[in-house]
Amino acid sequence: MAQVWRLPQYPAMRGYAELDAGLRAAGFRHAAEVLRAPEPSAAASVFATLRGAGRASGFRVLDGLWFPARGTRWRRVDLAYVRECRGRWQSGDDPRAGAALALLDTLETVQRDDPAGLRRIVLWQLCCALKDEAGPVTAGAAEALGVHTDEAAELAAAVDADFPGDGPARGAAEQISEVWPGTRLRHAVRLAELLPAHPADHVLGRLLTGLREREAAVRDLKDEAVARERHGETRPAAEAWLSALRLATDDLDARTGLFRTAALLADDPLLPPARTVTATVNGRTAHLSWRPATRGAGRPVGYRLFRFPGADPEGAVELPVPGAGQGVGGPVTAVDTDVPLGVAVRYAVVPTRGGLPAGVPRGSGTVLLTPEVEGLAAETVLDGVRLRWLTDGSAKAVRAERVAAPPGTATGTPLPCDRAGLLDGPLPPGDYAYLVSCGYPGPDGALVWSPGRTVRGRAEEWPSPVTELDAGPPDGEGRVSVTWPRPARGRTRLVRWRARPVAPGEDVSGLLAAVGTDGADGPDGADGPDGPGRGAARVEMPPPGAMARLTAVSTLDGRAVSGPSLVLEHPGPVTGLVARRLETERVEVRFDWPEPSVLVALRWECGTLREERRVPRSRHLAEGRVEIAVSWPECRITVTPLTRPDAVRVAGTSAEVVLPAVPPPPTTTGRPSWAPWTPGSGPGRWRPRNALVARLLRWRPWRRRR
C-alpha cells in the first residue's frame, strides 16, 4: 500500500513573494534549481570514467530535500550544503551565477532559521507548478520539474488529491507569514479565515493556535474597556483600549475606543494642560503643539498624529509629524494644512516606542474651521452705511445683521447682502454695529455658520439735494438768471463743474474740493425772484467757443450732495467755409468746426431746390468734408452751429458761401436732359435712355417661347 504524504499547507516564510519573484526573474522554476549548482566538467573529473558519470538524475523531496552525490550516494540539504553550493556557483561560468548568489543569501537564512524550511519551500513551489498545469497531475510533469523518478508518481497523486488550486486560499497561505506573528491581528484573522480551520500541517496549526489565543486576549481587553467606560472610569478604560491596540494595531474598534476616551480626558477640566494637545487655527491652517513624553526618556519616542470628526472617532485619518518639530526642551509641533471646513474635528497624539503605542493618546479640544470674512470695513455714505468685505471661496453663504443702533432703529434682523458687502440705508444719524458671518456645508448638508466678525459704522446727517434748476435766456450783459427751490437741509452752491459729470443725488464730498470755489453761492437769507423758498444766482455766460456745466450742490458740515445740472453753451463762429463743384450735380463743402457745438445745420438753395442736413461733430472730424447733391443754377450754402437742446445758449454765428450757376445740360425738343427718352436714328422715333426700361419694353409675355 502506497504511503500517503502530507503536503505543506503554506510556505511558512516571511518574504516568500519576493523570493518567488526573484526566482522567476532569474529563470529558475523553483528553489531546487538554485540549490543544484553546476557540477565541474565531466571530462576533467577523475570520476568521468564511472558508469553513469555526467548523467543528471532528479532530487528527492518527499522525505527531506536530497540531491544526488558521487556514485550512488545522496546528499541531504543542510547549512554546509548551501555554502558548498554557493562555492560552485562562484567558481562556475553560468550566466545566472550573479542572480543565484543573491538568492542563496535568502535561502541560507531560511535554512539557518528552520532546518526543514528549504524542503517546505521547494515542495510548495513544486505543488503549485503541478497544480497549475492544465489537466490531471502526472508523474511525467513532476519528473520534468526535476523530481526523482521514485517520488514523481507519489508527489503527483498527493498534489492531485489535496493541494488547493490558484485562488484566495493559496494567496492567503502565502501572505499570512507576512502578517503573523505580528501586531496586525485583524489582517491575520481575515487571512486565516481562508485557510483550513483544522490544518494537517502542524506548523500551520501552531500558527493558527497562537493567532486565536491573541484574538481572545484582545477581545477580553475590549470587553473590559467597554465595561469601564460604561461605569465612567475613563482613565482605566483608556488603558484597556491601549492594551488591546498594542496587541492588534489594526483593530479599528480598539483605536476608536482609545480616541473616544482620549477626547473625554481632554475635556476634563482637572486634566493638566501638559497632558493635552493645544490646537490654534490661523486662516485655513491648524497649528498643534504638545509636551513630549517624560517616561522612559532614555528610549526614543515617536508620535503618531490623528485627526477625526469630534463625534466620529472611527473616521480618524493619520497626519504626518515632521521630525524637526521638537525643539530642545520645548514642545513638539505639527501643522495641519488640510483642515476640513465646517466640520468640528479633534486631534489625538499617540506616543510610540518601537512602532507600538506607548501611552494613552493626548487629545485636543474641538476645532471648527469656518474662515471669517477678510477686510471688513464700514464707510459713511449718503443716508446710510456701506460695508465691504472679502469672502472665502469655500463659503456657500454670507449673512449680516445690524446688532446695535440708536433708539428707534431695528436691530437683530438680517440685512440683504452679497459676497462683497451691503448698503444699509436710509438711516437716521448715529452709530451702528454689524455682525457678518460665513456659512459652510456641514457633514449633514446643513450650513455651519462662523462666529462672525463685528464692525462699527456711523451714519451722518446729509444735506437734501436740489430738485430742479430754472434758467432764463441770457440778458444784454451776457448773464443768466438761475433759480431753484431751497433744500430742506444745507446750503446750495452753483458750481461750475470741471470734474466728471455727476448724477443728481450723488455724494460729491470728495469731488467738491477738486472743483475749488469757482461758481456762484446761493444766498441764504434772500428769496429768489420767483417767490419765497427759492434761491437765485446770476451766472456769466462762457466766452464764444466755450461751454460750462453748472451743478447745484447742497452742502452741510463738510458733506455735499449733487443736484441737477445746467449747461451754458456759447458756440463759436463758423470759419473756413469753402465749397466747390465736383460735378454739375455734386458739391463738396469744407469748414472749420464751431466748438463746442455737437451739430451744425447745413442748408443749400439752388433755384427751386431747398434742402437741409444735420451734420454731427464726430462725422465731420472723421471725414473733414460734406458732399451734397445740387443742380446747375446758382447755389447758396449756409452753415449754422446748433447747441444742445437742453442748454442755455447764445445763438451761434452762421457762415454763407455762394456757388455760381453752371450751364445747364443740353436738351432735345424741349425735353429736359433728365428725360428718360432720347431721339432714335429715324425721324420721329425715340429710344429709352435707361437699359432697364428698354428691357421692359421688349418683354412680351403673350409670346410663346420655342
Secondary structure per residue as TSV (DSSP state, phi and psi in degrees):
chain	resnum	aa	ss	phi	psi
A	1	M	-	360.0	130.4
A	2	A	-	-71.2	144.3
A	3	Q	-	-75.5	140.7
A	4	V	-	-95.2	116.7
A	5	W	-	-91.5	139.7
A	6	R	-	-93.5	117.7
A	7	L	-	-84.2	152.9
A	8	P	-	-65.6	144.9
A	9	Q	S	-104.2	2.0
A	10	Y	S	-167.4	155.2
A	11	P	-	-73.1	-18.6
A	12	A	-	57.9	44.1
A	13	M	-	-141.4	128.2
A	14	R	T	-80.7	124.9
A	15	G	T	94.7	18.4
A	16	Y	H	-64.6	-38.5
A	17	A	H	-61.8	-40.9
A	18	E	H	-66.7	-39.1
A	19	L	H	-63.8	-45.5
A	20	D	H	-63.2	-41.2
A	21	A	H	-65.9	-37.7
A	22	G	H	-65.9	-38.7
A	23	L	H	-62.5	-45.4
A	24	R	H	-66.0	-40.0
A	25	A	H	-64.6	-32.2
A	26	A	H	-85.6	-5.1
A	27	G	T	92.7	13.4
A	28	F	-	-96.1	138.9
A	29	R	S	-80.7	-28.8
A	30	H	S	-160.4	174.1
A	31	A	T	-68.7	-24.5
A	32	A	H	-63.7	-28.8
A	33	E	H	-70.8	-24.8
A	34	V	H	-78.5	-36.7
A	35	L	H	-74.9	-14.7
A	36	R	S	-102.5	81.7
A	37	A	-	-69.0	156.8
A	38	P	-	-60.7	134.8
A	39	E	-	-79.6	158.3
A	40	P	-	-60.9	158.7
A	41	S	-	-57.4	133.8
A	42	A	G	-64.9	-29.7
A	43	A	G	-69.0	-28.9
A	44	A	G	-91.8	-3.3
A	45	S	S	-94.8	146.0
A	46	V	T	-71.4	-14.5
A	47	F	T	-93.6	8.4
A	48	A	T	-65.4	-22.3
A	49	T	T	-86.0	-6.7
A	50	L	S	-69.7	150.1
A	51	R	T	-65.8	128.2
A	52	G	T	86.6	1.6
A	53	A	T	-63.5	138.1
A	54	G	T	85.0	-8.9
A	55	R	-	-94.2	122.9
A	56	A	-	-71.9	146.1
A	57	S	-	-132.9	157.7
A	58	G	-	-75.6	172.3
A	59	F	B	-103.5	159.9
A	60	R	B	-105.3	144.5
A	61	V	-	-139.8	-13.0
A	62	L	T	-73.5	-39.7
A	63	D	T	-117.9	67.0
A	64	G	S	90.0	164.6
A	65	L	-	-99.4	114.1
A	66	W	E	-125.4	141.8
A	67	F	E	-122.7	146.4
A	68	P	E	-65.0	139.6
A	69	A	-	-111.2	-162.1
A	70	R	S	-66.4	141.0
A	71	G	T	69.9	-130.2
A	72	T	T	-105.8	13.1
A	73	R	-	-85.2	163.4
A	74	W	E	-123.5	147.4
A	75	R	E	-116.8	120.9
A	76	R	E	-80.1	142.2
A	77	V	-	-76.3	118.1
A	78	D	-	-136.6	-170.1
A	79	L	H	-64.3	-38.8
A	80	A	H	-64.6	-38.6
A	81	Y	H	-62.9	-43.3
A	82	V	H	-61.6	-38.9
A	83	R	H	-70.6	-37.9
A	84	E	H	-63.6	-38.2
A	85	C	H	-61.1	-38.8
A	86	R	H	-60.9	-42.9
A	87	G	H	-62.9	-39.1
A	88	R	H	-66.5	-37.3
A	89	W	H	-66.4	-36.3
A	90	Q	H	-70.1	-34.6
A	91	S	H	-86.9	-13.4
A	92	G	S	-83.9	178.3
A	93	D	-	-117.6	22.0
A	94	D	-	-68.5	131.5
A	95	P	T	-63.8	-15.8
A	96	R	T	-89.5	7.9
A	97	A	H	-62.0	-41.2
A	98	G	H	-61.1	-47.2
A	99	A	H	-66.5	-37.8
A	100	A	H	-64.6	-40.1
A	101	L	H	-64.1	-39.3
A	102	A	H	-64.5	-38.3
A	103	L	H	-70.7	-33.9
A	104	L	H	-65.1	-28.0
A	105	D	H	-58.8	-44.3
A	106	T	H	-68.5	-43.5
A	107	L	H	-65.3	-36.1
A	108	E	H	-64.4	-39.2
A	109	T	H	-63.7	-40.4
A	110	V	H	-62.6	-44.8
A	111	Q	H	-65.0	-36.6
A	112	R	H	-67.5	-38.1
A	113	D	H	-78.1	-32.6
A	114	D	-	-146.9	111.1
A	115	P	T	-58.8	-25.8
A	116	A	T	-98.8	7.4
A	117	G	H	-67.8	-40.5
A	118	L	H	-68.9	-38.9
A	119	R	H	-60.9	-42.8
A	120	R	H	-61.5	-43.8
A	121	I	H	-66.4	-46.4
A	122	V	H	-62.2	-45.3
A	123	L	H	-63.7	-39.6
A	124	W	H	-62.3	-43.3
A	125	Q	H	-67.2	-38.6
A	126	L	H	-63.1	-42.5
A	127	C	H	-62.7	-42.6
A	128	C	H	-63.6	-43.7
A	129	A	H	-64.8	-40.8
A	130	L	H	-69.4	-40.7
A	131	K	H	-68.3	-29.0
A	132	D	T	-84.0	-4.7
A	133	E	S	-69.8	145.7
A	134	A	S	-71.2	136.3
A	135	G	S	87.5	-173.9
A	136	P	S	-68.4	154.0
A	137	V	-	-79.4	129.3
A	138	T	-	-121.9	160.5
A	139	A	H	-66.2	-32.9
A	140	G	H	-61.8	-38.5
A	141	A	H	-64.9	-37.1
A	142	A	H	-67.3	-41.2
A	143	E	H	-64.4	-35.9
A	144	A	H	-63.8	-26.0
A	145	L	T	-83.8	-3.8
A	146	G	T	106.3	3.7
A	147	V	B	-75.2	141.6
A	148	H	-	-62.6	150.1
A	149	T	H	-60.2	-33.2
A	150	D	H	-67.6	-23.7
A	151	E	H	-110.7	-9.0
A	152	A	H	-62.0	-45.3
A	153	A	H	-67.2	-42.8
A	154	E	H	-64.7	-40.3
A	155	L	H	-65.0	-41.5
A	156	A	H	-62.9	-41.0
A	157	A	H	-66.6	-40.6
A	158	A	H	-66.8	-39.7
A	159	V	H	-66.8	-43.5
A	160	D	H	-64.8	-29.1
A	161	A	H	-87.1	-35.5
A	162	D	H	-135.8	-4.9
A	163	F	-	-91.0	135.7
A	164	P	-	-72.9	146.6
A	165	G	-	-78.0	178.4
A	166	D	S	-64.8	125.6
A	167	G	S	170.2	-166.3
A	168	P	H	-59.4	-37.4
A	169	A	H	-65.1	-45.5
A	170	R	H	-65.8	-40.3
A	171	G	H	-61.2	-41.1
A	172	A	H	-64.6	-38.3
A	173	A	H	-63.4	-36.2
A	174	E	H	-80.5	-21.6
A	175	Q	H	-95.5	-22.4
A	176	I	H	-65.0	-30.0
A	177	S	H	-69.0	-20.8
A	178	E	H	-73.6	-24.5
A	179	V	H	-104.3	-36.3
A	180	W	T	-131.7	137.1
A	181	P	T	-64.8	143.9
A	182	G	T	173.1	-163.8
A	183	T	T	-109.5	-2.9
A	184	R	-	-87.4	71.4
A	185	L	H	-64.3	-45.5
A	186	R	H	-62.6	-39.9
A	187	H	H	-64.9	-42.6
A	188	A	H	-63.4	-38.8
A	189	V	H	-64.9	-41.0
A	190	R	H	-63.1	-37.4
A	191	L	H	-70.4	-39.1
A	192	A	H	-64.7	-28.0
A	193	E	T	-64.8	-20.3
A	194	L	T	-90.7	-5.6
A	195	L	S	-100.3	165.0
A	196	P	-	-59.4	134.8
A	197	A	S	-66.3	-34.5
A	198	H	S	-126.5	80.8
A	199	P	-	-71.4	148.0
A	200	A	S	-77.8	-21.2
A	201	D	-	-76.3	112.0
A	202	H	H	-66.0	-29.0
A	203	V	H	-67.3	-45.0
A	204	L	H	-65.2	-35.5
A	205	G	H	-61.7	-43.0
A	206	R	H	-63.6	-38.4
A	207	L	H	-63.6	-47.1
A	208	L	H	-67.1	-32.9
A	209	T	H	-63.7	-46.0
A	210	G	H	-63.2	-35.1
A	211	L	H	-65.8	-41.7
A	212	R	H	-68.8	-35.8
A	213	E	H	-64.5	-42.0
A	214	R	H	-65.2	-38.1
A	215	E	H	-63.6	-40.4
A	216	A	H	-66.2	-38.9
A	217	A	H	-64.8	-41.4
A	218	V	H	-65.6	-39.6
A	219	R	H	-63.0	-40.8
A	220	D	H	-64.1	-40.6
A	221	L	H	-66.2	-38.7
A	222	K	H	-66.9	-40.4
A	223	D	H	-62.8	-40.3
A	224	E	H	-64.4	-40.3
A	225	A	H	-64.9	-41.2
A	226	V	H	-63.8	-42.3
A	227	A	H	-64.3	-42.3
A	228	R	H	-67.9	-36.6
A	229	E	H	-63.3	-38.5
A	230	R	H	-65.1	-29.3
A	231	H	T	-93.7	8.5
A	232	G	T	79.1	12.7
A	233	E	-	-88.9	79.5
A	234	T	H	-66.0	-47.3
A	235	R	H	-64.8	-49.2
A	236	P	H	-59.8	-35.9
A	237	A	H	-63.4	-41.0
A	238	A	H	-63.2	-39.7
A	239	E	H	-63.6	-39.9
A	240	A	H	-67.4	-41.8
A	241	W	H	-61.5	-39.5
A	242	L	H	-63.5	-43.0
A	243	S	H	-62.7	-40.6
A	244	A	H	-64.5	-39.7
A	245	L	H	-70.3	-30.6
A	246	R	H	-66.5	-33.7
A	247	L	H	-81.5	-24.6
A	248	A	-	-142.0	86.8
A	249	T	T	-68.7	-16.4
A	250	D	T	-104.1	18.3
A	251	D	-	-83.1	108.4
A	252	L	H	-66.0	-37.0
A	253	D	H	-64.7	-41.1
A	254	A	H	-66.5	-41.0
A	255	R	H	-67.0	-40.4
A	256	T	H	-62.6	-45.1
A	257	G	H	-63.3	-38.2
A	258	L	H	-65.2	-43.3
A	259	F	H	-68.4	-34.5
A	260	R	H	-64.6	-45.9
A	261	T	H	-70.1	-31.6
A	262	A	H	-64.4	-37.7
A	263	A	H	-66.2	-39.1
A	264	L	H	-64.5	-39.2
A	265	L	H	-66.1	-38.6
A	266	A	H	-64.9	-29.5
A	267	D	T	-83.3	-4.8
A	268	D	-	-73.5	118.3
A	269	P	T	-65.7	-18.4
A	270	L	T	-85.7	-8.3
A	271	L	S	-73.9	131.8
A	272	P	-	-60.8	143.3
A	273	P	G	-59.6	-26.6
A	274	A	G	-66.0	-15.6
A	275	R	G	-102.7	17.0
A	276	T	S	-124.5	170.6
A	277	V	B	-104.5	127.0
A	278	T	E	-90.3	125.2
A	279	A	E	-123.7	122.1
A	280	T	E	-123.9	142.6
A	281	V	E	-107.5	132.4
A	282	N	E	-132.5	101.8
A	283	G	T	69.7	-119.2
A	284	R	T	-102.2	13.8
A	285	T	E	-122.5	141.2
A	286	A	E	-108.1	126.2
A	287	H	E	-102.6	124.5
A	288	L	E	-117.0	145.1
A	289	S	E	-150.5	149.2
A	290	W	E	-155.3	157.6
A	291	R	-	-77.0	140.6
A	292	P	-	-68.5	158.2
A	293	A	-	-66.6	145.4
A	294	T	-	-107.6	-28.6
A	295	R	T	-74.3	138.5
A	296	G	T	63.3	44.3
A	297	A	T	-64.0	-21.8
A	298	G	T	-74.8	-13.6
A	299	R	S	-102.7	143.5
A	300	P	-	-65.0	135.7
A	301	V	-	-117.9	131.4
A	302	G	E	-112.5	174.0
A	303	Y	E	-137.8	141.7
A	304	R	E	-118.3	128.1
A	305	L	E	-108.3	130.6
A	306	F	E	-125.7	146.6
A	307	R	E	-123.4	135.6
A	308	F	E	-147.5	151.3
A	309	P	E	-57.6	141.0
A	310	G	T	-56.9	-30.3
A	311	A	T	-104.5	7.1
A	312	D	-	-144.1	76.1
A	313	P	G	-62.8	-18.0
A	314	E	G	-65.4	-26.5
A	315	G	G	-88.7	29.6
A	316	A	-	-69.6	141.5
A	317	V	E	-123.9	144.4
A	318	E	E	-88.1	140.2
A	319	L	E	-114.9	150.5
A	320	P	-	-71.6	145.5
A	321	V	-	-116.3	110.5
A	322	P	-	-63.3	140.7
A	323	G	G	-67.3	-25.3
A	324	A	G	-89.8	15.2
A	325	G	G	-81.6	-6.3
A	326	Q	B	-108.8	119.5
A	327	G	-	-84.9	170.8
A	328	V	T	-69.0	113.6
A	329	G	T	71.9	1.8
A	330	G	S	-104.2	-177.1
A	331	P	-	-75.4	161.4
A	332	V	E	-87.8	136.0
A	333	T	E	-123.9	155.1
A	334	A	E	-152.9	161.0
A	335	V	E	-130.3	132.3
A	336	D	E	-109.5	109.3
A	337	T	S	-95.8	4.5
A	338	D	-	-128.5	46.9
A	339	V	-	-71.2	127.2
A	340	P	-	-67.1	144.2
A	341	L	T	-84.4	141.5
A	342	G	T	73.6	10.6
A	343	V	-	-122.2	125.2
A	344	A	E	-74.5	118.2
A	345	V	E	-121.9	160.4
A	346	R	E	-127.2	164.4
A	347	Y	E	-123.8	144.9
A	348	A	E	-133.2	130.9
A	349	V	E	-110.6	120.4
A	350	V	E	-105.4	114.8
A	351	P	E	-71.9	141.7
A	352	T	E	-131.9	149.7
A	353	R	E	-136.5	125.9
A	354	G	T	63.9	27.4
A	355	G	T	82.0	-0.3
A	356	L	E	-112.3	149.1
A	357	P	E	-57.8	133.1
A	358	A	-	-112.2	-0.6
A	359	G	S	-174.2	168.7
A	360	V	-	-64.5	132.7
A	361	P	-	-59.8	152.9
A	362	R	E	-98.1	124.8
A	363	G	E	-102.5	162.5
A	364	S	B	-110.6	167.9
A	365	G	-	-73.6	178.0
A	366	T	-	-73.2	134.3
A	367	V	E	-117.8	121.3
A	368	L	E	-118.9	113.7
A	369	L	-	-95.9	106.1
A	370	T	-	-135.0	88.3
A	371	P	-	-56.4	137.1
A	372	E	-	-84.2	169.1
A	373	V	-	-66.7	150.8
A	374	E	E	-110.7	155.1
A	375	G	E	64.0	30.7
A	376	L	E	-67.1	125.0
A	377	A	E	-149.0	151.4
A	378	A	E	-121.5	140.9
A	379	E	E	-134.7	148.1
A	380	T	E	-80.0	127.2
A	381	V	E	-128.4	176.3
A	382	L	T	-58.3	117.6
A	383	D	T	63.3	22.4
A	384	G	E	179.3	-158.7
A	385	V	E	-131.5	135.1
A	386	R	E	-110.3	132.6
A	387	L	E	-109.1	140.3
A	388	R	E	-131.0	146.7
A	389	W	E	-161.1	171.2
A	390	L	E	-116.3	131.4
A	391	T	-	-105.4	139.2
A	392	D	-	-61.2	139.5
A	393	G	T	-62.9	-21.7
A	394	S	T	-84.1	-11.0
A	395	A	-	-70.0	136.1
A	396	K	S	-92.3	-19.7
A	397	A	E	-157.8	158.7
A	398	V	E	-133.0	138.0
A	399	R	E	-132.4	149.7
A	400	A	E	-140.7	146.8
A	401	E	E	-144.4	151.6
A	402	R	E	-85.9	115.4
A	403	V	E	-103.9	-14.8
A	404	A	E	-148.3	139.3
A	405	A	-	-161.2	163.1
A	406	P	S	-60.8	157.7
A	407	P	T	-55.4	140.6
A	408	G	T	92.9	-4.5
A	409	T	S	-109.5	136.0
A	410	A	-	-66.7	141.2
A	411	T	-	-132.9	163.7
A	412	G	S	76.6	8.8
A	413	T	S	-109.1	140.4
A	414	P	E	-61.7	146.3
A	415	L	E	-110.7	141.6
A	416	P	-	-63.9	132.0
A	417	C	-	-150.8	169.3
A	418	D	-	-121.7	-167.2
A	419	R	S	-76.0	-7.2
A	420	A	S	-114.9	-16.6
A	421	G	E	159.5	-167.5
A	422	L	E	-154.5	163.4
A	423	L	E	-123.1	117.8
A	424	D	E	-106.4	114.9
A	425	G	-	175.8	169.6
A	426	P	S	-72.8	148.8
A	427	L	-	-130.4	145.0
A	428	P	-	-69.9	154.8
A	429	P	S	-59.1	143.9
A	430	G	E	151.5	-179.9
A	431	D	E	-96.1	142.1
A	432	Y	E	-133.5	154.6
A	433	A	E	-131.9	142.6
A	434	Y	E	-131.2	145.2
A	435	L	E	-116.4	123.2
A	436	V	E	-117.4	126.4
A	437	S	E	-127.3	156.7
A	438	C	E	-115.8	143.2
A	439	G	E	-109.3	135.2
A	440	Y	E	-126.0	148.4
A	441	P	E	-66.5	128.7
A	442	G	-	-92.3	-179.8
A	443	P	T	-60.2	-33.4
A	444	D	T	-93.9	9.0
A	445	G	S	92.9	-19.5
A	446	A	S	-76.6	155.9
A	447	L	E	-75.4	137.3
A	448	V	E	-107.9	121.0
A	449	W	E	-95.2	142.1
A	450	S	-	-72.6	158.9
A	451	P	-	-58.3	-30.7
A	452	G	-	98.1	157.6
A	453	R	E	-119.9	145.7
A	454	T	E	-109.0	142.2
A	455	V	E	-138.8	147.4
A	456	R	E	-111.1	142.9
A	457	G	E	-140.4	168.1
A	458	R	E	-132.0	134.1
A	459	A	E	-98.9	131.9
A	460	E	-	-107.1	164.5
A	461	E	-	-83.5	125.8
A	462	W	-	-109.0	152.2
A	463	P	-	-69.1	153.6
A	464	S	-	-82.0	136.4
A	465	P	-	-73.5	150.8
A	466	V	-	-68.7	140.3
A	467	T	-	-91.5	-29.1
A	468	E	-	-157.4	157.5
A	469	L	-	-125.1	133.9
A	470	D	E	-119.2	135.3
A	471	A	E	-137.2	142.2
A	472	G	-	-96.0	178.5
A	473	P	-	-72.4	158.8
A	474	P	-	-61.7	142.8
A	475	D	-	-88.8	-173.0
A	476	G	T	-65.3	-22.1
A	477	E	T	-92.0	5.2
A	478	G	S	77.4	29.0
A	479	R	E	-117.6	154.0
A	480	V	E	-120.8	134.0
A	481	S	E	-93.2	122.8
A	482	V	E	-118.4	134.0
A	483	T	E	-130.2	159.3
A	484	W	E	-158.3	153.8
A	485	P	E	-73.0	134.6
A	486	R	-	-65.5	138.9
A	487	P	-	-72.5	158.5
A	488	A	S	-67.1	-33.6
A	489	R	S	-132.2	137.4
A	490	G	S	94.9	173.2
A	491	R	E	-103.0	159.6
A	492	T	E	-114.4	138.4
A	493	R	E	-128.1	141.4
A	494	L	E	-95.1	114.5
A	495	V	E	-107.1	129.2
A	496	R	E	-77.9	99.4
A	497	W	-	-79.9	122.4
A	498	R	-	-112.2	-8.0
A	499	A	S	-84.2	-168.0
A	500	R	S	-64.2	149.8
A	501	P	-	-61.8	142.9
A	502	V	-	-122.0	151.5
A	503	A	-	-85.6	152.2
A	504	P	T	-58.5	139.3
A	505	G	T	84.6	11.3
A	506	E	-	-92.9	145.1
A	507	D	B	-72.9	116.4
A	508	V	-	-120.4	28.6
A	509	S	H	-61.5	-40.5
A	510	G	H	-76.8	-28.3
A	511	L	H	-81.1	-21.7
A	512	L	H	-64.3	-34.3
A	513	A	H	-68.4	-28.5
A	514	A	H	-71.8	-28.4
A	515	V	H	-88.9	-6.3
A	516	G	T	70.2	-152.3
A	517	T	T	-106.9	11.1
A	518	D	-	-68.7	117.9
A	519	G	E	152.4	-172.6
A	520	A	E	-117.6	128.7
A	521	D	E	-86.3	132.1
A	522	G	-	-74.9	137.4
A	523	P	-	-67.3	144.2
A	524	D	S	-89.1	-34.9
A	525	G	S	-96.5	-25.4
A	526	A	S	-97.7	147.0
A	527	D	-	-86.3	157.8
A	528	G	B	-76.7	173.5
A	529	P	T	-66.6	-17.1
A	530	D	T	-86.1	0.7
A	531	G	B	128.5	178.9
A	532	P	T	-67.3	153.2
A	533	G	T	79.8	13.5
A	534	R	E	-127.4	144.5
A	535	G	E	-98.8	160.1
A	536	A	E	-148.1	154.3
A	537	A	E	-156.8	152.9
A	538	R	E	-110.8	128.4
A	539	V	E	-120.6	135.9
A	540	E	E	-72.2	137.2
A	541	M	-	-71.4	148.9
A	542	P	-	-68.5	160.5
A	543	P	-	-67.3	166.4
A	544	P	T	-57.2	140.0
A	545	G	T	82.4	14.9
A	546	A	E	-137.3	166.3
A	547	M	E	-141.7	161.3
A	548	A	E	-141.5	146.3
A	549	R	E	-114.3	118.6
A	550	L	E	-100.3	130.2
A	551	T	E	-123.4	132.6
A	552	A	E	-80.6	121.9
A	553	V	E	-121.4	125.7
A	554	S	E	-94.5	133.2
A	555	T	E	-124.5	146.2
A	556	L	E	-159.5	117.2
A	557	D	T	50.7	47.0
A	558	G	T	82.9	-0.9
A	559	R	E	-108.6	145.8
A	560	A	E	-137.3	141.0
A	561	V	E	-128.3	132.7
A	562	S	E	-79.3	152.3
A	563	G	E	-119.9	-153.9
A	564	P	E	-70.6	161.5
A	565	S	E	-117.3	158.5
A	566	L	E	-135.6	133.2
A	567	V	E	-104.1	127.3
A	568	L	E	-106.5	125.8
A	569	E	E	-132.1	130.3
A	570	H	E	-126.7	91.0
A	571	P	-	-64.8	145.0
A	572	G	-	-81.3	168.6
A	573	P	-	-73.6	155.4
A	574	V	-	-82.1	124.3
A	575	T	E	-125.0	164.1
A	576	G	E	67.2	28.8
A	577	L	E	-76.8	120.4
A	578	V	E	-136.8	151.7
A	579	A	E	-143.4	144.3
A	580	R	E	-147.8	148.2
A	581	R	E	-80.9	128.5
A	582	L	E	-85.7	-38.7
A	583	E	E	-143.3	-177.8
A	584	T	T	-59.2	-35.9
A	585	E	T	-113.1	14.5
A	586	R	E	-135.2	136.3
A	587	V	E	-132.1	138.2
A	588	E	E	-102.5	129.9
A	589	V	E	-117.8	130.2
A	590	R	E	-127.6	145.7
A	591	F	E	-163.9	162.6
A	592	D	E	-86.1	134.7
A	593	W	-	-69.5	134.7
A	594	P	-	-86.3	99.6
A	595	E	T	-70.3	150.2
A	596	P	T	-99.1	28.2
A	597	S	-	-62.1	151.0
A	598	V	S	-105.9	-13.3
A	599	L	E	-140.4	153.1
A	600	V	E	-130.1	152.7
A	601	A	E	-101.7	119.6
A	602	L	E	-105.2	115.7
A	603	R	E	-120.0	145.2
A	604	W	E	-144.4	147.2
A	605	E	E	-129.1	124.1
A	606	C	E	-133.3	98.7
A	607	G	T	63.2	-121.5
A	608	T	T	-87.0	-3.3
A	609	L	E	-87.3	124.2
A	610	R	E	-133.4	119.7
A	611	E	E	-139.5	161.8
A	612	E	E	-143.3	145.5
A	613	R	E	-139.2	138.8
A	614	R	E	-92.7	125.8
A	615	V	E	-111.4	118.5
A	616	P	E	-78.4	155.4
A	617	R	H	-62.3	-41.4
A	618	S	H	-61.8	-41.1
A	619	R	H	-68.9	-39.0
A	620	H	H	-66.2	-41.4
A	621	L	H	-66.2	-29.8
A	622	A	H	-78.1	-39.5
A	623	E	H	-101.6	-30.1
A	624	G	S	77.4	-1.2
A	625	R	-	-156.3	166.4
A	626	V	E	-131.5	133.5
A	627	E	E	-110.8	129.3
A	628	I	E	-127.1	159.0
A	629	A	E	-100.8	126.5
A	630	V	-	-130.3	-171.2
A	631	S	-	-125.5	-173.9
A	632	W	S	-76.9	-21.0
A	633	P	S	-69.2	178.7
A	634	E	-	-58.9	139.8
A	635	C	E	-124.0	127.1
A	636	R	E	-108.4	120.3
A	637	I	E	-114.8	129.9
A	638	T	E	-127.9	135.7
A	639	V	E	-119.7	122.7
A	640	T	E	-124.2	125.4
A	641	P	E	-69.9	142.2
A	642	L	E	-116.2	141.2
A	643	T	-	-99.8	171.7
A	644	R	-	-64.5	144.4
A	645	P	T	-61.5	-31.7
A	646	D	T	-95.9	9.0
A	647	A	S	-92.4	148.6
A	648	V	E	-82.4	122.1
A	649	R	E	-136.2	159.5
A	650	V	-	-106.8	135.0
A	651	A	-	-59.1	134.1
A	652	G	-	-77.9	157.4
A	653	T	-	-89.5	126.2
A	654	S	-	-85.7	165.2
A	655	A	E	-129.1	149.0
A	656	E	E	-137.3	144.6
A	657	V	E	-140.5	146.4
A	658	V	E	-120.2	128.1
A	659	L	E	-100.3	128.3
A	660	P	-	-67.6	161.7
A	661	A	-	-72.5	158.9
A	662	V	-	-122.2	159.3
A	663	P	-	-59.3	139.1
A	664	P	-	-70.4	157.4
A	665	P	-	-67.9	152.0
A	666	P	-	-63.8	148.4
A	667	T	-	-124.4	163.3
A	668	T	B	-125.9	125.5
A	669	T	T	47.2	46.9
A	670	G	T	76.2	-2.6
A	671	R	B	-81.9	134.6
A	672	P	-	-65.1	161.2
A	673	S	T	-67.8	-18.9
A	674	W	T	-91.1	6.7
A	675	A	-	-65.1	147.4
A	676	P	S	-75.3	-1.4
A	677	W	E	-117.3	151.5
A	678	T	E	-138.6	147.8
A	679	P	E	-63.4	141.6
A	680	G	-	-86.6	-169.6
A	681	S	S	-78.3	-27.9
A	682	G	S	-94.1	160.3
A	683	P	T	-66.8	134.2
A	684	G	T	73.6	10.2
A	685	R	-	-109.7	142.9
A	686	W	E	-125.1	150.2
A	687	R	E	-128.6	148.2
A	688	P	E	-69.3	143.7
A	689	R	S	-81.4	-22.6
A	690	N	S	-99.7	132.5
A	691	A	H	-65.6	-33.8
A	692	L	H	-66.4	-40.2
A	693	V	H	-63.1	-39.3
A	694	A	H	-63.3	-40.8
A	695	R	H	-66.4	-37.8
A	696	L	H	-65.3	-36.3
A	697	L	H	-70.2	-29.5
A	698	R	H	-82.4	-9.4
A	699	W	-	-79.7	118.7
A	700	R	-	-126.1	92.3
A	701	P	T	-65.4	-19.2
A	702	W	T	-78.0	-11.2
A	703	R	S	-86.1	128.7
A	704	R	-	-80.9	136.2
A	705	R	-	-75.5	143.8
A	706	R	-	-108.7	360.0
